[in-house]
């Protein structure tokens, strides 16, 4: 028996206070709006932050998160639970962000310059943001997920579908490049 979103759960069906991924997935598949809300409450803030750091636009970040939850809802029946629910959701989010970036390129929007200005009044935050833009895309993504969003290497590896050692190596390379860009004098 399938349940439509918004309809009450069958008699006796409840969502536990601290549901497992499997319980959340099953509740979402049954159409339990509370389960979708729980997934949203658990992940939306971090997802918006990550999307904002990738897209540099609050509006685009919110759109990417919204699109992620729509795609999650549509594809939930195919979710095989081979990975954590969060890993699957973040993979969808990153793909949505990449779609937005490709759309921007097709629309020929002027890309943000990755060159670090030499103006001495530039704040450290602005310098770091520009340096992050100059990083290799994979290194930047791992740096943001680990240092800014607080994900573990095991989670990052699952999201990016790479070995955990690769995630660690990319973070090391990102930090080394950032240190070089932020401390070495420009020529």
Secondary structure, DSSP 4 states (H G I P E B T S, - for coil): ----TTSPPPTT----TT--HHHHHHHHHTT-HHHHHHHHHHHHHHHHHHHHHHHS-HHHHHHHHHHHHHHHHHHGGG---SS-HHHHHHHHHHHHHHHHHHHHHHTTPPPPP-PPP--TT--HHHHHHHHHHHS-HHHHHHHIIIIIT---HHHHHHHHTS-HHHHHHHHHHHHHHHHHHHHSPP-
